[in-house]
């Protein structure tokens, strides 16, 4: 739950930036139009690169993503067990060719890995916690090139406030 104070104002500023620019931070499934989503997590053996079907920015310093179970699952589970700092993670979201959203996270550790059965095979929900995030919204022109300056906001736990 988000506390009151400058931390809440910070999240509202992030959400307002996304809403003004026409973006929402909860991603639809990967099959929706030209929507694309990718995640890279430093320090994961047998992988670290994912193409999730969805993600959810659930709290100011937590992101969850869903992807098909693969060879890196055991490394993710081991990282969740010992909560070691993995360094950085980056989530990119392309919105129907009109914009990209980037969440560049630092001080990342895997909080949890939840296995789920699905009709098309096993998937897992990976929960990442981080100390800081830089949110960038970059508009694109119809041919996919940058169109105008990016909108950026950096938020870290040190300036969270309560």
Buried (B, 14 or more C-beta within 10 A) or exposed (E): EEEEEBBBEBBEBBBEBBEEBEBEBEBEEBEEEEBBBBBBBBBBEEBBEBEBBBBBBEEBBBBBBBBBBEEBBEBBBBBBEEEEBBEBBBBBBBBEBBBBBBBBBBBBBBBBBEEEEEEEEEBBBBBBBBBBBBBBBBBBEEEEEEEEEBBEBBBBEEEBEE
